[in-house]
Structures are given as structure tokens and as C-alpha cells.
Amino acid sequence: MLTVDFSRFPLAAGDRVLDLGCGAGRHAFECYRRGAQVVALDRNGEEIREVAKWFAAMKEAGEAPAGATATAMEGDALALPFPDDSFDVVIISEVMEHIPDDKGVLAEMVRVLKPGGRIAVTVPRYGPEKICWALSDAYHEVEGGHIRIYRGDELLDRMREAGLKPYGTHHAHGLHSPYWWLKCAFGVDNDKALPVRAYHKLLVWDIMKKPRATRLAEQALNPLIGKSFVAYATKPHTPAAPAPQATDDAAREGRA
């Protein structure tokens, strides 16, 4: 289940991609399939080991084209172990709402992104997220849980302050908001409640089968109750500094 829409976020074979806070690796796997040179980074060592296993399995199964590479590694989003201008593409999906120093994370992403490079940021959408918080304290008052709710314009402002130039936004996962509302209403750890189990079966069926009816339903619901807000931006090229004007004496010497 991808949150980033690659029809709006073009990825070329050979692009060097950082999936920051990769979690289970869904976006990293898609980039690998598209021929990128992928680095999947997360602070959770257990998840990174699992992502590495999947990368190896994909390579063995021939799911990635020739020239594609994939690395899974542990790391700190606030101190990325890469030089400046290392990546053509950076993806950070459903991560920034967990991190107290979100401005520091944005600064690190901009630092490692090449001028002209592209970045995709996804966070829980304000409206559906507010409902989750209202229904359940346990949804967000947990270690490592969500510590803030972004308004779309607030996230875009922070991206601009970091030196990025946003060029597009959309909402995703409209079918998933009701599921999380049910989870919050019946207990975030209560997977046995009948409405929660029934809706989860619907989502699994939708992900596996991708029927036209639910695809159309989600397209209609995304602008209204899409669970995620997705923003795309580029890192502008730094303008060249103007050449100093020659003094009259220097100019005369140059003509001599």
C-alpha cells in the first residue's frame, strides 16, 4: 500500500533514493522495482533486518531490474550518515508526526538532497487525525506515538522554511480513515471487535485484489477523508554568485 503517488513523483532508473524512516519498507521496495539505487534507513533494527531480507528475496526472484541496488541500514534521522547532496530523491512517509525536532529532520533531508532533487513528505491528515485523537488517548499517548497533528499549510510552510519548493499535494487512503476511527472507538489494541475485524478484512481484500469498485470509492473519498496528506517538493539549484566587477585599473590592465 503506497502513500506516495509515483505518477506525480517521477522516479528514473538509477536515481539514488533515501527512504527515511522506512518502517516495513513499502516505498523502498517500490523504488527498487523501478530500478533505483535505494537506501532504506530506520532507527528500528528489527524492521531494518526484515527489510534487508526482503531486498535479498526480491533480488533472488528477479523483481528488480539490472543496475538497481538496495541497502537497509539503521540510522538517526537527525544525524544522517551521508555527505551533502547525496541523493536524487528523499521519501519520508508517516514519520515526521513522531519526531519532536521535525525542523531538524527537514534540515537533514535538505542537506543530503541534491540541488534539483525531489522530496516526498507524507503525514496524517489534520481532520481524520483529530477524530482519532478525540476518540482515543491510547492512540497517541504512547511511547513513540504521534506527538503533533499537521495542517497542510503548516507542513508546506515548514518545507519552504527548510529551503524546499513545494509543487504538489494530494490526500491518500480515504478507505483507511473509518478503520482507524473504529479502532480508536473500540480500543486501539482490540482487534477482536467485530466491526474492526470486518473492516480489516475489507481493506486486506482491497489491497490484494484492487477491485475497480473500491478503487473508485477511494478516489472519491480521498479529498474528503483521506487519511494521509502528501506533499511533493524540489530543492532549488543555488543561484550562481555574480562575478565581481573589475575596477577601472584592472580593466585597463586587461586591455593592455
C-alpha positions as CSV (number, residue, x, y, z in Angstrom):
1,M,0.0,0.0,0.0
2,L,1.8,3.1,-1.3
3,T,1.1,6.6,0.0
4,V,3.4,8.3,-2.5
5,D,1.9,8.6,-6.0
6,F,4.7,7.9,-8.4
7,S,2.7,9.3,-11.3
8,R,3.1,12.7,-9.5
9,F,6.6,11.9,-8.2
10,P,8.7,10.7,-11.2
11,L,11.5,8.2,-10.4
12,A,14.1,7.3,-13.0
13,A,16.1,4.1,-13.1
14,G,19.5,4.8,-11.5
15,D,18.1,7.5,-9.2
16,R,19.7,7.4,-5.7
17,V,16.8,7.2,-3.3
18,L,16.7,7.6,0.5
19,D,13.6,6.1,2.2
20,L,13.9,7.8,5.6
21,G,12.1,6.1,8.4
22,C,11.3,3.3,6.0
23,G,9.5,1.1,8.5
24,A,8.5,-2.1,6.8
25,G,9.9,-0.9,3.5
26,R,6.9,-0.4,1.3
27,H,8.2,2.6,-0.6
28,A,11.8,1.3,-0.7
29,F,10.6,-1.9,-2.3
30,E,8.7,0.1,-5.0
31,C,11.7,2.2,-5.8
32,Y,13.9,-0.9,-6.0
33,R,11.4,-2.4,-8.5
34,R,11.6,0.8,-10.5
35,G,15.4,0.5,-10.9
36,A,16.6,2.9,-8.3
37,Q,19.6,2.7,-6.1
38,V,17.8,2.6,-2.7
39,V,18.9,3.2,0.8
40,A,16.2,2.3,3.4
41,L,17.0,3.8,6.8
42,D,15.2,3.4,10.1
43,R,16.2,3.5,13.8
44,N,14.3,0.2,14.4
45,G,16.9,-2.5,14.0
46,E,14.4,-5.3,13.9
47,E,12.5,-3.7,11.0
48,I,15.7,-3.0,9.1
49,R,16.8,-6.6,9.3
50,E,13.4,-7.6,7.9
51,V,13.7,-5.1,5.1
52,A,17.1,-6.4,4.3
53,K,15.7,-10.0,4.0
54,W,13.0,-8.7,1.6
55,F,15.6,-6.9,-0.5
56,A,17.6,-10.1,-0.8
57,A,14.4,-12.1,-1.7
58,M,13.5,-9.6,-4.4
59,K,16.9,-9.8,-5.9
60,E,16.8,-13.5,-6.0
61,A,13.4,-13.5,-7.6
62,G,14.5,-11.1,-10.3
63,E,12.0,-8.4,-9.2
64,A,14.5,-5.6,-9.6
65,P,16.0,-4.6,-13.0
66,A,19.7,-4.7,-13.7
67,G,21.6,-1.8,-12.1
68,A,19.2,-1.4,-9.2
69,T,20.7,-1.7,-5.8
70,A,19.2,-1.8,-2.3
71,T,20.7,-1.3,1.2
72,A,18.9,-1.4,4.5
73,M,20.6,0.3,7.5
74,E,20.0,1.6,11.0
75,G,20.4,5.3,11.4
76,D,19.3,8.5,13.1
77,A,17.1,10.9,11.0
78,L,18.7,13.9,12.9
79,A,22.2,12.8,12.0
80,L,22.2,11.1,8.6
81,P,25.4,9.3,7.8
82,F,25.7,10.7,4.3
83,P,27.6,13.6,2.7
84,D,25.8,16.7,1.4
85,D,24.0,16.3,-1.9
86,S,24.0,12.5,-1.8
87,F,20.5,11.7,-3.1
88,D,18.3,12.5,-6.1
89,V,15.2,11.5,-4.2
90,V,14.2,11.5,-0.5
91,I,11.0,10.0,0.8
92,I,9.7,10.3,4.4
93,S,6.3,8.7,4.9
94,E,4.3,8.9,8.1
95,V,7.4,9.7,10.2
96,M,7.5,13.4,11.0
97,E,4.5,13.3,13.3
98,H,6.6,11.1,15.6
99,I,9.7,13.3,15.9
100,P,9.9,16.3,18.3
101,D,12.6,18.1,16.2
102,D,10.8,17.9,12.9
103,K,12.6,21.1,11.6
104,G,15.9,19.3,12.3
105,V,14.8,16.3,10.3
106,L,13.8,18.6,7.4
107,A,17.1,20.3,7.5
108,E,19.0,16.9,7.3
109,M,16.8,15.8,4.4
110,V,17.6,19.0,2.5
111,R,21.3,18.7,3.3
112,V,21.6,15.2,1.7
113,L,19.3,16.0,-1.2
114,K,21.0,17.1,-4.4
115,P,20.1,20.5,-5.9
116,G,17.2,19.8,-8.3
117,G,16.3,16.7,-6.3
118,R,12.8,15.7,-5.3
119,I,11.3,15.0,-1.9
120,A,8.0,13.4,-0.8
121,V,6.6,14.0,2.7
122,T,3.5,12.3,4.0
123,V,1.8,12.8,7.4
124,P,-1.6,12.0,8.8
125,R,-4.2,14.5,7.6
126,Y,-5.5,17.0,10.1
127,G,-9.2,16.2,10.1
128,P,-9.2,12.4,10.3
129,E,-6.3,12.5,12.8
130,K,-8.2,14.9,15.1
131,I,-11.0,12.4,15.2
132,C,-8.7,9.6,16.2
133,W,-7.2,11.8,19.0
134,A,-10.7,12.7,20.2
135,L,-11.8,9.0,20.3
136,S,-8.8,7.6,22.0
137,D,-6.0,8.8,24.2
138,A,-4.2,5.5,23.7
139,Y,-4.0,6.2,20.0
140,H,-1.4,8.9,20.5
141,E,-0.3,8.9,24.2
142,V,2.2,6.0,23.8
143,E,5.9,6.0,23.6
144,G,7.0,6.7,20.0
145,G,3.4,7.7,19.1
146,H,2.1,10.8,17.3
147,I,3.1,14.0,19.1
148,R,1.5,16.5,16.7
149,I,-1.1,17.0,14.1
150,Y,-0.2,19.0,11.0
151,R,-2.4,21.2,9.0
152,G,-1.5,21.0,5.3
153,D,-0.4,24.7,5.0
154,E,1.7,24.3,8.2
155,L,3.7,21.4,6.7
156,L,4.2,23.3,3.4
157,D,5.4,26.4,5.3
158,R,7.9,24.3,7.2
159,M,9.1,22.8,4.0
160,R,9.6,26.2,2.4
161,E,11.4,27.4,5.5
162,A,13.8,24.5,5.1
163,G,14.6,25.7,1.6
164,L,12.3,23.4,-0.4
165,K,9.9,24.5,-3.2
166,P,6.6,22.5,-3.0
167,Y,5.0,21.7,-6.3
168,G,2.0,19.5,-5.5
169,T,-0.2,17.9,-2.8
170,H,-2.9,15.4,-2.5
171,H,-4.7,13.1,0.0
172,A,-4.5,9.3,0.2
173,H,-6.1,6.3,1.8
174,G,-9.6,7.5,2.1
175,L,-10.8,4.0,2.9
176,H,-8.5,3.7,5.9
177,S,-9.8,6.6,8.0
178,P,-13.0,4.8,9.0
179,Y,-10.9,1.8,10.0
180,W,-8.8,3.9,12.4
181,W,-11.9,5.5,13.8
182,L,-13.3,2.1,14.6
183,K,-10.0,1.1,16.1
184,C,-10.0,4.1,18.3
185,A,-13.7,3.7,19.3
186,F,-13.4,0.0,20.3
187,G,-9.8,0.2,21.6
188,V,-6.6,0.5,19.6
189,D,-5.4,-2.8,20.9
190,N,-8.7,-4.6,20.5
191,D,-8.6,-6.4,17.2
192,K,-11.4,-8.8,18.1
193,A,-14.2,-6.3,17.9
194,L,-16.5,-7.4,15.1
195,P,-16.6,-4.0,13.3
196,V,-12.8,-3.7,13.4
197,R,-12.3,-7.3,12.1
198,A,-14.9,-6.9,9.3
199,Y,-13.4,-3.6,8.1
200,H,-9.9,-5.0,8.3
201,K,-11.0,-7.9,6.0
202,L,-12.3,-5.4,3.5
203,L,-9.0,-3.5,3.5
204,V,-6.9,-6.6,3.0
205,W,-9.2,-7.7,0.2
206,D,-8.9,-4.3,-1.4
207,I,-5.1,-4.3,-1.2
208,M,-4.8,-7.8,-2.6
209,K,-7.4,-7.7,-5.3
210,K,-7.6,-3.9,-6.2
211,P,-11.2,-4.2,-7.4
212,R,-12.5,-1.3,-9.5
213,A,-15.4,-0.5,-7.1
214,T,-13.1,0.2,-4.1
215,R,-10.5,2.0,-6.3
216,L,-13.3,4.4,-7.4
217,A,-14.6,4.7,-3.9
218,E,-11.2,5.6,-2.5
219,Q,-10.6,8.2,-5.3
220,A,-13.9,9.8,-4.3
221,L,-13.2,9.6,-0.6
222,N,-9.6,10.9,-0.7
223,P,-10.4,14.6,-1.0
224,L,-12.9,14.3,1.8
225,I,-11.4,11.9,4.4
226,G,-8.1,10.7,3.0
227,K,-6.0,9.5,6.0
228,S,-2.7,11.0,4.7
229,F,-1.6,14.3,3.4
230,V,1.1,14.1,0.8
231,A,3.4,16.9,-0.3
232,Y,6.0,17.0,-3.1
233,A,8.8,19.5,-3.4
234,T,12.1,20.1,-5.1
235,K,15.4,21.5,-3.8
236,P,16.2,24.6,-5.9
237,H,19.6,25.0,-7.5
238,T,21.6,27.6,-5.7
239,P,21.9,30.7,-7.9
240,A,25.4,31.4,-9.0
241,A,27.0,34.4,-7.3
242,P,27.5,37.4,-9.6
243,A,31.1,37.9,-10.8
244,P,32.8,40.9,-9.1
245,Q,33.0,43.9,-11.3
246,A,36.5,44.8,-12.4
247,T,38.0,48.1,-11.3
248,D,38.9,50.7,-13.8
249,D,42.6,50.0,-13.2
250,A,42.1,46.2,-13.6
251,A,40.1,46.7,-16.7
252,R,42.8,48.9,-18.2
253,E,45.4,46.3,-17.3
254,G,43.3,43.6,-19.0
255,R,43.1,45.7,-22.2
256,A,46.9,46.3,-22.2
